[in-house]
């Protein structure tokens, strides 16, 4: 398992964060997603045998 914390600063509102979180959560290999509107980041834990940080960007 690996984790990546991409910047999601281009998102404008809480609903935007919810949409991104939902889309990431259903991607193959994604185990957990934690969005943080305050720091405009998302922490994504994923199975690196199924997907990669590049695929999640």
Residue frames as a rotation matrix with the C-alpha (Angstrom) as fourth column:
UNK 1
0.583 0.813 0.000 0.00
0.813 -0.583 0.000 0.00
0.000 0.000 -1.000 0.00
UNK 2
-0.666 -0.728 0.160 1.17
0.734 -0.679 -0.034 3.50
0.133 0.095 0.987 -0.85
UNK 3
0.373 0.756 -0.538 -0.17
0.772 -0.575 -0.271 6.96
-0.514 -0.314 -0.798 -0.30
UNK 4
-0.572 -0.453 0.684 -0.10
0.749 -0.628 0.210 10.19
0.334 0.632 0.699 -2.30
UNK 5
0.036 0.558 -0.829 -1.16
0.718 -0.591 -0.367 13.71
-0.695 -0.582 -0.422 -1.28
UNK 6
-0.430 -0.172 0.886 -2.01
0.851 -0.406 0.334 15.75
0.302 0.897 0.321 -4.38
UNK 7
-0.848 0.166 -0.503 -2.84
0.052 -0.919 -0.390 19.46
-0.527 -0.357 0.771 -4.24
UNK 8
-0.314 0.816 0.485 -6.50
0.943 0.210 0.258 20.09
0.109 0.538 -0.836 -5.08
UNK 9
-0.599 -0.066 -0.798 -6.33
0.430 -0.868 -0.250 23.87
-0.676 -0.493 0.548 -4.75
UNK 10
-0.974 0.223 -0.026 -8.31
-0.135 -0.488 0.862 24.48
0.179 0.844 0.506 -7.94
UNK 11
-0.387 0.881 -0.270 -11.50
0.802 0.467 0.373 23.25
0.455 -0.072 -0.888 -6.31
UNK 12
-0.603 0.166 0.780 -13.92
-0.094 -0.986 0.137 26.04
0.792 0.009 0.610 -5.48
UNK 13
0.008 0.730 0.683 -16.41
-0.919 -0.264 0.293 24.58
0.394 -0.631 0.669 -3.02
UNK 14
-0.406 -0.075 0.911 -17.18
-0.681 0.689 -0.247 21.74
-0.609 -0.721 -0.331 -0.64
UNK 15
0.685 0.678 0.269 -19.38
-0.314 0.607 -0.730 20.03
-0.658 0.415 0.628 -3.29
UNK 16
0.560 -0.581 -0.590 -16.34
-0.703 0.044 -0.710 20.02
0.439 0.813 -0.384 -5.61
UNK 17
-0.482 -0.765 0.427 -14.36
-0.874 0.389 -0.291 18.18
0.057 -0.514 -0.856 -2.93
UNK 18
0.017 0.591 0.807 -17.21
-0.514 0.697 -0.499 15.67
-0.857 -0.406 0.316 -2.53
UNK 19
0.886 0.310 -0.346 -17.24
-0.439 0.318 -0.840 14.92
-0.151 0.896 0.418 -6.27
UNK 20
0.121 -0.927 -0.355 -13.47
-0.792 0.126 -0.598 14.40
0.599 0.354 -0.719 -6.39
UNK 21
-0.501 -0.286 0.817 -13.58
-0.800 0.513 -0.311 12.19
-0.331 -0.809 -0.486 -3.29
UNK 22
0.428 0.759 0.490 -16.37
-0.431 0.648 -0.628 10.06
-0.795 0.058 0.604 -4.78
UNK 23
0.832 -0.136 -0.539 -14.56
-0.508 0.205 -0.836 9.66
0.224 0.969 0.102 -8.12
UNK 24
-0.217 -0.976 0.005 -11.30
-0.860 0.189 -0.474 8.68
0.462 -0.108 -0.880 -6.45
UNK 25
-0.249 0.162 0.955 -12.99
-0.787 0.540 -0.297 6.23
-0.564 -0.826 -0.007 -4.08
UNK 26
0.696 0.638 0.329 -14.44
-0.326 0.689 -0.647 4.14
-0.640 0.343 0.688 -6.92
UNK 27
0.399 -0.623 -0.672 -11.17
-0.859 0.002 -0.512 3.86
0.321 0.782 -0.534 -8.84
UNK 28
0.855 -0.121 -0.504 -9.64
0.148 0.989 0.015 0.37
0.496 -0.088 0.864 -8.88
UNK 29
-0.006 -0.928 -0.371 -6.96
0.686 0.267 -0.677 -0.03
0.728 -0.258 0.635 -6.23
UNK 30
-0.412 -0.096 0.906 -8.00
-0.393 -0.879 -0.272 2.97
0.822 -0.468 0.324 -4.12
UNK 31
-0.428 0.152 -0.891 -8.37
0.675 0.710 -0.203 1.95
0.601 -0.688 -0.406 -0.49
UNK 32
0.207 0.454 -0.866 -9.06
0.902 -0.432 -0.011 5.26
-0.379 -0.779 -0.499 1.28
UNK 33
-0.263 -0.224 0.939 -9.50
0.607 -0.794 -0.019 8.93
0.750 0.565 0.345 0.41
UNK 34
0.154 0.273 -0.949 -9.35
0.901 -0.434 0.021 11.83
-0.406 -0.859 -0.313 2.87
UNK 35
0.090 -0.028 0.996 -10.10
0.660 -0.747 -0.081 15.30
0.746 0.664 -0.049 1.52
UNK 36
-0.097 -0.153 -0.983 -9.02
0.884 -0.468 -0.014 18.43
-0.458 -0.871 0.181 3.42
UNK 37
0.585 0.426 0.690 -10.60
0.724 -0.657 -0.208 21.68
0.365 0.622 -0.693 2.23
UNK 38
0.919 -0.226 -0.323 -8.53
0.054 -0.739 0.671 23.72
-0.390 -0.634 -0.668 4.71
UNK 39
-0.022 -0.997 -0.070 -5.20
-0.173 -0.066 0.983 22.65
-0.985 0.033 -0.172 3.24
UNK 40
0.550 0.382 -0.742 -6.64
-0.773 -0.102 -0.626 22.04
-0.315 0.918 0.240 -0.25
UNK 41
-0.586 -0.735 -0.341 -5.22
-0.800 0.591 0.099 18.54
0.129 0.331 -0.935 -0.39
UNK 42
0.707 0.701 -0.095 -6.36
-0.682 0.711 0.170 14.96
0.187 -0.055 0.981 -0.63
UNK 43
-0.450 -0.790 0.416 -4.62
-0.823 0.548 0.152 11.94
-0.348 -0.274 -0.897 0.85
UNK 44
0.592 0.606 -0.531 -5.20
-0.781 0.594 -0.193 8.83
0.199 0.529 0.825 -1.23
UNK 45
-0.288 -0.607 0.741 -4.13
-0.648 0.693 0.316 5.40
-0.705 -0.390 -0.593 -0.03
UNK 46
0.601 0.474 -0.643 -3.92
-0.799 0.345 -0.492 2.84
-0.012 0.810 0.586 -2.81
UNK 47
0.573 -0.366 0.733 -2.73
0.129 0.924 0.360 -0.64
-0.809 -0.112 0.576 -3.67
UNK 48
0.120 -0.621 -0.775 0.35
-0.771 -0.550 0.321 -0.09
-0.626 0.558 -0.544 -5.82
UNK 49
-0.769 -0.295 0.568 -0.08
0.071 0.843 0.534 -3.50
-0.636 0.451 -0.627 -7.42
UNK 50
0.022 0.884 0.467 -3.39
0.862 0.220 -0.457 -2.33
-0.507 0.412 -0.757 -8.91
UNK 51
0.831 0.265 0.489 -2.83
0.479 -0.788 -0.387 1.37
0.283 0.556 -0.782 -9.69
UNK 52
-0.276 -0.953 -0.122 -0.21
0.942 -0.243 -0.231 4.11
0.191 -0.179 0.965 -9.41
UNK 53
-0.182 0.125 -0.975 0.03
0.492 -0.847 -0.200 7.71
-0.851 -0.516 0.093 -8.25
UNK 54
-0.942 -0.202 -0.267 0.19
-0.130 -0.514 0.848 8.72
-0.308 0.834 0.458 -11.93
UNK 55
-0.672 0.740 0.041 -3.16
0.507 0.419 0.753 7.06
0.540 0.526 -0.657 -12.60
UNK 56
0.015 0.697 -0.717 -4.74
0.990 -0.110 -0.086 8.93
-0.139 -0.709 -0.692 -9.70
UNK 57
-0.648 -0.360 -0.671 -3.60
0.342 -0.925 0.167 12.38
-0.681 -0.122 0.722 -10.84
